[in-house]
């Protein structure tokens, strides 16, 4: 499904999410977990599933100083452990888990508004 066709003011644009939850940003399809802000994309993020996610995994996201983190949980919506959510919320950072397709669409809208948003996508290459 195409997500954005116009030229935005931010560098990384979600273009689609396939049935397996793999995300296409600009012209690159990602087969493993990664996270992105309006001007930075970091590949090789350790967790593959919500169950793998630890509070320490969010430290690299916090370094980008977002006001909100969108957590793409793959093809199924799931909530991470309470300690993971608390790691963001106690810092005053919004934390919204959702499926990858919803995270991609929401990222495009919030980044387009100039918000300090980070989207982190969990992609399990073995699934």
MARSE-293306 format. One line per field, with one value per residue: y, z, x of N, C-alpha, C in turn. Coordinates in nm, 4 decimals, padded with zeros to 6 digits. Example, Ala and Ser with C-alpha at 12.3 -4.5 7.8 and 13.67 -1.06 7.14 Angstrom:
2
n.py	-00.5690, -00.2250
n.pz	00.7800, 00.7080
n.px	01.3190, 01.2850
ca.py	-00.4500, -00.1060
ca.pz	00.7800, 00.7140
ca.px	01.2300, 01.3670
c.py	-00.3300, 00.0030
c.pz	00.7800, 00.7870
c.px	01.3200, 01.2900
END
This chain:
127
n.py	-00.1168, 00.2154, 00.4935, 00.7629, 01.0214, 01.2744, 01.5249, 01.5491, 01.7557, 01.6255, 01.3840, 01.0984, 00.8893, 00.6963, 00.4451, 00.2140, -00.0890, -00.4305, -00.7480, -00.9073, -00.7310, -00.5930, -00.2927, -00.0246, 00.2404, 00.5446, 00.4341, 00.1868, -00.1375, -00.2721, -00.5481, -00.6164, -00.5151, -00.1625, 00.1928, 00.5273, 00.8791, 01.2066, 01.2866, 01.0938, 00.7536, 00.4453, 00.1392, -00.2156, -00.2486, -00.4116, -00.5686, -00.8090, -00.8824, -00.7935, -00.9253, -00.9497, -00.6966, -00.4712, -00.2360, -00.1019, -00.1072, 00.1145, 00.3289, 00.4262, 00.5391, 00.7391, 00.9089, 01.0553, 01.2483, 01.2534, 01.3633, 01.1884, 00.8355, 00.5987, 00.2704, 00.0201, -00.2853, -00.5034, -00.7269, -00.7687, -00.6135, -00.5391, -00.5043, -00.3895, -00.5030, -00.3720, -00.2326, -00.1442, 00.0394, 00.2187, 00.3188, 00.5106, 00.6738, 00.7772, 00.9618, 01.1563, 01.1159, 01.0421, 00.7208, 00.4946, 00.1956, 00.0084, -00.1591, -00.2197, -00.0981, 00.1031, 00.2528, 00.3477, 00.5121, 00.6995, 00.8071, 00.9425, 01.1437, 01.2850, 01.3568, 01.5125, 01.7274, 01.8457, 01.7480, 01.6121, 01.3136, 00.9642, 00.6624, 00.3238, 00.0154, -00.3154, -00.5994, -00.9251, -01.1254, -01.4012, -01.4745
n.pz	00.0000, -00.0932, 00.0822, 00.0860, -00.1488, -00.2120, -00.1965, 00.1030, 00.3917, 00.5406, 00.5695, 00.5536, 00.4227, 00.4693, 00.2492, 00.2179, 00.3613, 00.3792, 00.3728, 00.5553, 00.7355, 00.6731, 00.6125, 00.3820, 00.3323, 00.1790, -00.0960, -00.0063, 00.1151, 00.4328, 00.6056, 00.8598, 01.2055, 01.2767, 01.3412, 01.3052, 01.2571, 01.1568, 01.0215, 01.0537, 01.0153, 01.1612, 01.1326, 01.2160, 01.4708, 01.7792, 01.9005, 01.7841, 01.8159, 02.0110, 02.2538, 02.2785, 02.3434, 02.5515, 02.8258, 02.7978, 02.5245, 02.4302, 02.4740, 02.2615, 02.1035, 02.2727, 02.2640, 02.0367, 02.1113, 02.1104, 02.1200, 02.1077, 02.0731, 01.8317, 01.8285, 01.6142, 01.6016, 01.4377, 01.2470, 01.4081, 01.6676, 01.9790, 02.3234, 02.4837, 02.7614, 03.0850, 03.2031, 02.9845, 02.8599, 03.0725, 03.0805, 02.8781, 02.9360, 03.1950, 03.1351, 03.0190, 02.7565, 02.4941, 02.4188, 02.1889, 02.1008, 01.8030, 01.5022, 01.2323, 00.9865, 01.0678, 01.2303, 01.0392, 00.8791, 01.0742, 01.1528, 00.9145, 00.9088, 01.1554, 01.1366, 00.9091, 01.0152, 01.1468, 01.3947, 01.6715, 01.6291, 01.6667, 01.5000, 01.5649, 01.4294, 01.4603, 01.3186, 01.2322, 01.0816, 01.0613, 01.0741
n.px	00.0836, 00.0707, 00.2092, 00.2898, 00.3109, 00.3976, 00.6623, 00.8093, 00.9032, 01.0867, 01.3552, 01.3344, 01.0955, 00.8125, 00.7139, 00.5705, 00.4297, 00.4650, 00.2808, 00.4126, 00.5081, 00.7375, 00.9083, 00.9131, 01.1209, 01.1720, 01.3318, 01.4067, 01.3638, 01.3234, 01.4421, 01.4918, 01.4770, 01.4601, 01.5063, 01.3767, 01.4008, 01.2946, 01.5248, 01.7219, 01.8164, 01.8464, 01.9861, 01.9839, 01.8776, 01.8487, 01.6159, 01.3716, 01.1126, 00.8209, 00.8377, 01.1130, 01.1983, 01.3670, 01.4002, 01.6498, 01.6890, 01.5657, 01.7300, 01.8928, 01.6961, 01.6008, 01.8198, 01.7792, 01.6076, 01.3118, 00.9651, 00.7665, 00.7434, 00.6851, 00.6012, 00.6375, 00.4930, 00.5156, 00.3159, 00.1034, -00.0768, 00.0651, 00.1472, 00.4413, 00.6473, 00.5597, 00.7777, 00.9237, 00.7518, 00.7315, 00.9916, 00.9975, 00.7727, 00.8234, 01.0127, 00.8732, 00.8102, 00.5998, 00.4606, 00.3714, 00.2489, 00.1829, 00.0678, 00.3033, 00.2242, 00.0445, 00.2155, 00.3954, 00.2292, 00.1439, 00.3889, 00.4592, 00.2648, 00.3080, 00.5824, 00.5618, 00.4272, 00.6283, 00.6949, 00.8847, 00.9433, 01.0005, 01.0058, 01.0022, 01.0599, 00.9717, 01.0933, 01.0897, 01.3045, 01.2924, 01.0323
ca.py	00.0000, 00.3382, 00.5763, 00.9053, 01.0467, 01.4094, 01.5483, 01.6075, 01.8369, 01.5401, 01.3059, 00.9587, 00.8828, 00.5604, 00.4238, 00.0992, -00.1991, -00.5498, -00.8361, -00.9626, -00.6220, -00.5273, -00.1519, 00.0439, 00.3824, 00.5967, 00.3250, 00.0710, -00.2243, -00.3201, -00.6866, -00.6322, -00.4027, -00.0354, 00.3077, 00.6410, 01.0107, 01.2800, 01.3052, 00.9864, 00.6171, 00.3591, -00.0023, -00.3103, -00.2402, -00.5469, -00.6525, -00.8536, -00.8950, -00.7202, -01.0029, -00.9253, -00.5563, -00.4386, -00.0903, -00.0510, -00.0930, 00.2474, 00.4333, 00.4871, 00.6213, 00.8578, 00.9970, 01.1415, 01.3477, 01.2648, 01.3894, 01.0679, 00.7176, 00.5066, 00.1375, -00.0722, -00.4164, -00.6070, -00.7386, -00.7789, -00.5165, -00.5972, -00.4103, -00.4387, -00.5152, -00.2427, -00.1628, -00.0790, 00.1583, 00.3117, 00.3836, 00.6304, 00.7594, 00.8487, 01.0710, 01.2510, 01.0884, 00.9593, 00.5887, 00.4397, 00.0735, -00.0150, -00.2416, -00.1453, -00.0122, 00.2216, 00.3327, 00.4163, 00.6218, 00.7999, 00.8746, 01.0359, 01.2590, 01.3634, 01.4169, 01.6168, 01.8428, 01.8978, 01.6973, 01.5330, 01.1779, 00.8508, 00.5381, 00.2061, -00.0948, -00.4506, -00.6865, -01.0539, -01.1856, -01.5432, -01.4994
ca.pz	00.0000, -00.0938, 00.1988, 00.0627, -00.2858, -00.2281, -00.1392, 00.2365, 00.4454, 00.6178, 00.4832, 00.5391, 00.3946, 00.4572, 00.1208, 00.2229, 00.4536, 00.3159, 00.4571, 00.6607, 00.8239, 00.6287, 00.5854, 00.2791, 00.3579, 00.0535, -00.1936, 00.0546, 00.1996, 00.5476, 00.6401, 01.0012, 01.2885, 01.2634, 01.3856, 01.2167, 01.2885, 01.0317, 00.9508, 01.0806, 01.0095, 01.2227, 01.1070, 01.3070, 01.6072, 01.8325, 01.9197, 01.6651, 01.8536, 02.1335, 02.3668, 02.2861, 02.3744, 02.6873, 02.8445, 02.7462, 02.3789, 02.3990, 02.4973, 02.1338, 02.0602, 02.3590, 02.2214, 01.9301, 02.1819, 02.0577, 02.2116, 02.0997, 02.0074, 01.7745, 01.8235, 01.5203, 01.6645, 01.3356, 01.1818, 01.5128, 01.7761, 02.1075, 02.4175, 02.5447, 02.9069, 03.1519, 03.2267, 02.8587, 02.8463, 03.1797, 03.0468, 02.7996, 03.0004, 03.3077, 03.0780, 02.9562, 02.6134, 02.4560, 02.3701, 02.1267, 02.0219, 01.6978, 01.3954, 01.1502, 00.8867, 01.1370, 01.2740, 00.9211, 00.8435, 01.1804, 01.1412, 00.8016, 00.9475, 01.2611, 01.0817, 00.8178, 01.0975, 01.2107, 01.5316, 01.7035, 01.6398, 01.6284, 01.4775, 01.5760, 01.3655, 01.4917, 01.2019, 01.2595, 00.9508, 01.0636, 01.0840
ca.px	00.0000, 00.1505, 00.1798, 00.3146, 00.3519, 00.4511, 00.7942, 00.7942, 01.0124, 01.1758, 01.4430, 01.2932, 00.9522, 00.7612, 00.6472, 00.4814, 00.4530, 00.4083, 00.2002, 00.4980, 00.5481, 00.8603, 00.8804, 00.9910, 01.1467, 01.2248, 01.3320, 01.4716, 01.2800, 01.3997, 01.4118, 01.5252, 01.4329, 01.5315, 01.4275, 01.3931, 01.3443, 01.2813, 01.6519, 01.8174, 01.7670, 01.9454, 01.9586, 02.0460, 01.8236, 01.8549, 01.4968, 01.2989, 00.9711, 00.7850, 00.8893, 01.2585, 01.2248, 01.4085, 01.4103, 01.7776, 01.6799, 01.5120, 01.8309, 01.9327, 01.5835, 01.5997, 01.9289, 01.7276, 01.5262, 01.1752, 00.8538, 00.6841, 00.7998, 00.5884, 00.6597, 00.5753, 00.5048, 00.5061, 00.1847, 00.0012, -00.0629, 00.1023, 00.2075, 00.5646, 00.6457, 00.5392, 00.9047, 00.9620, 00.6670, 00.7679, 01.1187, 00.9663, 00.6734, 00.8833, 01.0918, 00.7806, 00.8053, 00.4863, 00.5008, 00.2517, 00.2651, 00.0835, 00.1244, 00.3989, 00.1596, -00.0079, 00.3302, 00.4485, 00.1362, 00.1468, 00.5178, 00.4536, 00.1820, 00.3728, 00.7047, 00.5159, 00.3893, 00.7484, 00.7055, 01.0047, 00.8915, 01.0836, 00.9317, 01.0863, 00.9882, 01.0165, 01.0809, 01.1531, 01.3331, 01.2630, 00.8873
c.py	00.1233, 00.4286, 00.7248, 00.9243, 01.1838, 01.4207, 01.6172, 01.6929, 01.7544, 01.4409, 01.1642, 00.9494, 00.7365, 00.5471, 00.3050, -00.0003, -00.3214, -00.6380, -00.8991, -00.8547, -00.5558, -00.3880, -00.1016, 00.1915, 00.4353, 00.4820, 00.1961, -00.0071, -00.2832, -00.4559, -00.7157, -00.5044, -00.2806, 00.0736, 00.4300, 00.7667, 01.0824, 01.2901, 01.1979, 00.8512, 00.5260, 00.2140, -00.0886, -00.2980, -00.3822, -00.6229, -00.6879, -00.8620, -00.8129, -00.7925, -00.9822, -00.7879, -00.5358, -00.2868, -00.0323, -00.0339, 00.0448, 00.3581, 00.5029, 00.5756, 00.7503, 00.9575, 01.0914, 01.2484, 01.3639, 01.3113, 01.2707, 00.9593, 00.6323, 00.3714, 00.0511, -00.2139, -00.5312, -00.6075, -00.7514, -00.6778, -00.5901, -00.4881, -00.4699, -00.4498, -00.3770, -00.1648, -00.0893, 00.0487, 00.2633, 00.3845, 00.5114, 00.7261, 00.8365, 00.9622, 01.1763, 01.2332, 00.9998, 00.8292, 00.5175, 00.3138, 00.0567, -00.1039, -00.1552, -00.0528, 00.1147, 00.3117, 00.4107, 00.5344, 00.7344, 00.8771, 00.9790, 01.1615, 01.3462, 01.4293, 01.5304, 01.7429, 01.9046, 01.8513, 01.6172, 01.3913, 01.0777, 00.7322, 00.4234, 00.0872, -00.2278, -00.5391, -00.8132, -01.1238, -01.3349, -01.5760, -01.5289
c.pz	00.0000, 00.0215, 00.1738, -00.0800, -00.3057, -00.1640, -00.0039, 00.2752, 00.5281, 00.5243, 00.4551, 00.5314, 00.3870, 00.3280, 00.1226, 00.3291, 00.3911, 00.4183, 00.5708, 00.7561, 00.7873, 00.5767, 00.4732, 00.3157, 00.2367, -00.0478, -00.1380, 00.1409, 00.3086, 00.5919, 00.7864, 01.0747, 01.2709, 01.3269, 01.3061, 01.2808, 01.1552, 00.9521, 00.9780, 01.0717, 01.0596, 01.2032, 01.2150, 01.4505, 01.6589, 01.8405, 01.7869, 01.6902, 01.9793, 02.2557, 02.3858, 02.3433, 02.5231, 02.7034, 02.7862, 02.5949, 02.3385, 02.4131, 02.3679, 02.0782, 02.1407, 02.3166, 02.1098, 01.9832, 02.1241, 02.1649, 02.2123, 02.0250, 01.9593, 01.7641, 01.7282, 01.5686, 01.5647, 01.2729, 01.2815, 01.6223, 01.9053, 02.1941, 02.4724, 02.6967, 02.9702, 03.1747, 03.1019, 02.8405, 02.9502, 03.1494, 02.9665, 02.8780, 03.1192, 03.2624, 03.0118, 02.8062, 02.5863, 02.3953, 02.3201, 02.0478, 01.9226, 01.5915, 01.3055, 01.0490, 00.9505, 01.1841, 01.1566, 00.8824, 00.9456, 01.1780, 01.0302, 00.8382, 01.0488, 01.2123, 00.9858, 00.8899, 01.1684, 01.3534, 01.5485, 01.7347, 01.5981, 01.6107, 01.4816, 01.5246, 01.4019, 01.3723, 01.2332, 01.1263, 00.9463, 01.0671, 00.9488
c.px	00.0882, 00.1094, 00.1980, 00.3646, 00.4142, 00.5886, 00.7780, 00.9142, 01.1102, 01.2441, 01.3936, 01.1415, 00.9093, 00.6812, 00.5530, 00.5236, 00.3883, 00.3362, 00.2804, 00.5491, 00.6793, 00.8259, 00.9708, 00.9978, 01.2212, 01.2197, 01.3918, 01.3727, 01.3684, 01.3485, 01.4431, 01.4857, 01.5223, 01.4471, 01.4685, 01.3341, 01.3308, 01.4101, 01.7573, 01.7479, 01.8773, 01.9023, 02.0236, 01.9998, 01.8047, 01.7227, 01.4289, 01.1495, 00.9462, 00.8408, 01.0399, 01.2926, 01.2540, 01.4139, 01.5390, 01.7762, 01.6299, 01.6159, 01.8726, 01.8216, 01.5772, 01.7068, 01.8845, 01.6322, 01.3851, 01.0772, 00.7580, 00.7606, 00.6834, 00.6574, 00.5790, 00.6001, 00.4967, 00.3679, 00.0701, 00.0293, -00.0316, 00.1624, 00.3363, 00.5468, 00.6265, 00.6680, 00.9519, 00.8810, 00.7041, 00.8978, 01.0955, 00.8773, 00.7303, 00.9746, 01.0028, 00.7716, 00.6850, 00.5346, 00.3766, 00.2826, 00.1508, 00.1465, 00.2134, 00.3322, 00.1035, 00.1060, 00.3895, 00.3595, 00.1434, 00.2783, 00.5135, 00.3748, 00.2560, 00.5020, 00.6693, 00.4717, 00.5096, 00.7670, 00.8343, 00.9598, 00.9986, 00.9909, 01.0321, 01.0055, 01.0515, 00.9881, 01.1592, 01.1793, 01.3018, 01.1157, 00.8255
END
